[in-house]
Amino acid sequence: MTHLPAKAARVLVTGGAGYIGSHCCKALSRAGMVPVVYDNLSRGHADAVRWGPLVKGDMRDGDRLAQVLKEERIDAVIHFAAFAYVGESVQEPQMYYDNNVGGMIALLGAMQREGVKTLVFSSSCATYGVPDRVPIDETMAQAPINPYGRSKLICEWMMEDAASAWGLNYAALRYFNAAGSDPEFELSERHDPETHLIPLALMAAQGTGAPLQVFGTDYPTPDGTCVRDYIHVSDLARAHVLALDALRGGAGPLKLNLGTGTGTSVQEILDAVERVTGHAVPHQNSPRRAGDPPELVANPGHAREVLGFEARWTNIDEIVGHAAPWFMEAPKVAQG
Ligand code: UDP
C-alpha cells in the first residue's frame, strides 16, 4: 500500500506582512504548513512575505476574505491584522474599533460562510487592564483601560459567541510584549511609526534616533518605571504553531497568556541596550503615557500545561541582541 504524504495545511495569516505575523509565517513554513498572507500593507512590508503567497486586501472586506478562503483552499486562520499602539488608540479610538472590531466581524462572517472553523487570534495582555496582582493568570478579570485593549476583548467575546452559534474553534493568545527579531536574522522588527521601547532605545543608543523619553518614573514599581514581560517574537511565533496544532487535534477553545513570567522595567531595558551596544541610551524623563498600567507580567503556566509551550529566549540581553543589528546603520545626515 502506498502512503500519500499528508496534505500540508494551508493557513490564512492576516497581517502576515507585519512584525509578529511574518515571524509566524516562517514558523508555519518550518512546520510544513503553507502560510497565505492577507495584508493591506498599511503597516506591514511586502518584502517580509517570503514563505507563501501575498494577497492584498482590507480586513473589513468580507467578500474578498470569503473569496480568498475559498480560492486558496484555506484550512485555518491566524488573525494578526489590527492596529496595535496603545497611545494611538487613546487618541483615535474609532479608528481602532473600526479596524480591529470591524476586521473581526468581516473575518468571522467569511469563515462561517466558507465553513472554516479554526481560528488563532492575536489577543493581548492589554485586555486585563490594571491587574489586581501579578503574575497574571487567565482566570483574572479582563477590564481593559484603553481602546486597543477593549477592541481585543470585544474580539474575544465575538469568538466566544461564534463558538456557541456555529462551532468556531479558537485560541485567544494574549501576548505580553513581543520583542527581538528572528535569531537567523531573516526578519526584523520594523514599525512605521516606531513607538516601541526596544527599537527606540536602540536607535537612541546608536545615535540614529532621538533621545528616548522614559514615560513615567513614579510608578509603584521597584525603580519607578513600568514593568513588562518581554517575550521573544520567535517564541511567540512557535506558540501559534503549537496552538494551531492543538486546535486541529481537537483541543479548544483556548485562552492562553504568552509571556516568560519575568518582568523587566524600562530602566532595565535601557541597561540591557547599553550592555548590548556598548553605548548608554540618551534619555529624558517624561510624564506617564496615557493607558499604560504599571506592571504586566504573565503567569505562563497554563500555556505550558496546554501546549507544552515555554519561552526559549529568556535572557533580555539575548532578546535585545537579536533586534540590535537592524538598528546599527550609520546616522542619516542631510547632505548639502
Ligand atoms: N516606553 C517608554 N518610552 C517610549 C516607548 C515606550 O518609556 O518611547 C515604555 C512604555 O511606557 C511601556 C514600555 O516602555 O511601559 C513598553 O512600551 P511599548 O510601546 O514598547 O509596548 P506596549 O507595552 O505599549 O505594548
Boltz pocket constraint, residues with backbone or C-beta under 6 A from the ligand:
constraints:
  - pocket:
      binder: B
      contacts: [[A, 84], [A, 86], [A, 177], [A, 195], [A, 196], [A, 197], [A, 198], [A, 200], [A, 212], [A, 213], [A, 214], [A, 215], [A, 216], [A, 226], [A, 227], [A, 228], [A, 266], [A, 289], [A, 292], [A, 293]]
      max_distance: 6.0
